C-alpha cells in the first residue's frame, strides 16, 4: 500500500465515527464530504486525528487554520492529533482561554492509532508495516 494521509473523526470512548483518506502522503485536501461528516456528527465529536506518513509530529499552517475554523464553526474546542510513524502529537485547548493550548506527545496511544497507521500505509521505524 502506498502512503497517504488519513483522517479519523473520533467520538466518546475512542469510537471512530468516520474516516477518509487522500491520495497523497503530504496533503489531505478539504472535501465537502468531510465537512458534512463533521457537521452531521458535531455533537458527538471529541477529537479529529490525521496522519503525517512521512513524519513530522507538528501541526502545519493548514492544520492550524483548519482547527481554528472548526472550533469557530462548532462553538467549542476539539482535541486534535497528528499520528506519525513513531509518535502521536495531541493538542488540547483550555475551554476558557482559546489562546491557551497544550501540545503533548502521547505515551499511551489509543487503540485506533494502529488502525490509522495501517490505513495510511505507514511503516514502523523497524521497516515493517504496522
HELIX and SHEET records of a PDB file:
HELIX    1   1 UNK A   12  UNK A   14  5                                   3    
HELIX    2   2 UNK A   32  UNK A   40  1                                   9    
HELIX    3   3 UNK A   61  UNK A   74  1                                  14    
HELIX    4   4 UNK A  112  UNK A  120  1                                   9    
SHEET    1   A 6 UNK A  16  UNK A  21  0                                        
SHEET    2   A 6 UNK A   6  UNK A  11 -1                                        
SHEET    3   A 6 UNK A  45  UNK A  52 -1                                        
SHEET    4   A 6 UNK A  79  UNK A  84  1                                        
SHEET    5   A 6 UNK A  88  UNK A  93 -1                                        
SHEET    6   A 6 UNK A 101  UNK A 105 -1                                        
END                                                                             
